[in-house]
């Protein structure tokens, strides 16, 4: 019973780390990457869709992104979303595709992005701790209902803490790598 709970806990915590990695991939580092913009929501066909579902995104150079809409009628909506994004990019539209030059980051912008990384890492740590809290309560409930013994509950709680510590350390490592990438000149 507690083994199933611990496996479920690991899966949920792994999803939190994966979510953090996806979020951090959308923070620009001065190098062009399709992950910077692929998640942006574009209003097309009377609905909101991710940019990567309405256009192809490529990075032919280290400081340039190309966005080629599959339907040219959507180019204005895509350009509008790119201008309004918090990425500080200035799209150039030639009627067929959109060029997005990715300028090198200045020191002030780098520090803003580092703060954003720290904030998102803290959100991921909170998510992992909330999962731990919920599962601790579930273990206590199982013990109270006499479905598991006190010893089993204590072993499971200790194992749960080890799992939590491992995921918190993984979050720290992901954040450290992204911060180093941002501060690299």
N, C-alpha and C positions, 0 to 999 in steps of 0.2 A: 504494500500500500504506500509506504513512505518512499519507496524507490520510484514509483510512478510519479509521485509528486515532485521528487528531485529532478527527474528527467524533464518533466514539464517546465520546471523552474529554469533549467539550463536553456531550454528552447526559447522561453520568453525573454530571458536575459540576453541571449544571443541576438534576438530580434532587435532589442534596444541598441546593442552595439552596432548592428548592421544599419539601423536607422541613423545613428550618429555618423557613421562613415558616409552614407549617402548625403546627409546634410552638409558635412564638411567638404564633400566633393563639389558642392555648389558654391563654395567660397573661393573667389578667384585669387590666384597667387602670382599673377603677372605673366603666367604662361596660358596660352589659349587651350581650353579643353571643352569639348561639347557638354560635359557634365555641368558646366557653369550655367547653361541656359536651357537645357533640355526639359527641366521640370516646370518652367514658366507656363502659366495657363493662358491660352489664347482663346478669345471668344470668336468662334467660327461655327457656321452652320447652326446657329441658335443654341450653342452649348459651349462650355469651357473644356478645352482639351489641352493636354501637355504639348509643348512645342514639338517634341520629337515625334508626335503622331500626326503632325500636319506639314512637316518639312524635314528635309535631311540636313544634318548639321555636321560640318567637317572642320578640321583644323589643319589646313595645308601648310601653315607656317607656325612658328612658336608664338607669334603675336597677332594672329589673324584667325577669326572664325568666319566660316561661310554658312549662311542659312539659305537653302533653296527650297521654297514652298512647292508642294506637289500641285497645288492649285494657285495660279498667279493671282486670282481674285483675293486671296488671303494675305497678300504681301503687306498691305496697309495695316491690317490688324496685328500682324507679327511685328512690324516696325514699331507700332504704338506700344506694344507690350515691352519690347526691348528698351525703348526710351524711358518707360516708367519704372523699370526694374531698379533695384538699389545697387546694381553692379557698377554704375558709373561708366557705361559703355555708350558710344555714339554711333548708331547704325548708319550705314550709307546704302541707299536703295537705288539700284540701277534698272528697276522694272522687272528683272529676271530673278535676281538674287540679292541678298543683303550681306554686305561686308561689315564685320564687326572688328575693328582694330582693338587689340587689347594692350593698352599702354602699360609700361612698367609702373608698379605701385610706388607712391611716395611714402615717406616714413610715417606721416600722420595716418594715412589710409591703412598701412600695414598694422599699426597699433590698434586701429578700430577693428580690423579683422581678427587680430589676436584676441581682443576682448570678446568678440562674437564667438570665437572658438571656445574660449573659457566658459562662456555662458551656456553654450550648447552642450559642452562636456558635463557641466554641472546638472543640466536637465537630464542627461542620460544617467548620471550617478543617482539622481533622485528617483528615476524610473526603476532602476535596478533595486534600490533600497525599498521602494514600495512593493515590488514583487516579493522581496524577502519578507517584509512585514506581513503581507497577506498570507504567505505560505507558513510563516511561524504561527499565525493565528489558526490556520487550518490544522497544523500539527497539534497545537494545544487542544483544539476541538476533538481531533481523533483520540488523543490521550484521555480527554474528559469523558468521551463516549465509550472508553475502554476497548477501542478497536486496535490500539497499539499500546504496548507497555510504556512505563515511564522511561526505562532504559532505551527502548527503541526511539522514543520521542527525543530524548537528549542526544542520541547519536545522530538522528536525522537533523536536529537543529545545528549541531556542530558541523555536519557535512554541508548544510545549507549556508552557514557562515563562510565556510571555505570556498564554496562556489561563488558567493557574493564577492568575497575579497578578490578572487581571480578575475571576475568580470570588471570590477572597479579598476583593477590594475590595467586591464586591457583598454578600458576607456581612457585612462591616464596616458597610456602609450600612444593611442590614436591621436589624442589631443597634442601630445608633445611633438609627434611627427608633423602634424599640420602646422603647429606654431613654428617649428624649425623651417618648414617649407615657406611659410609666409615671411619670415625674417631674413631668409636667404636673399642676398642682393645680386 
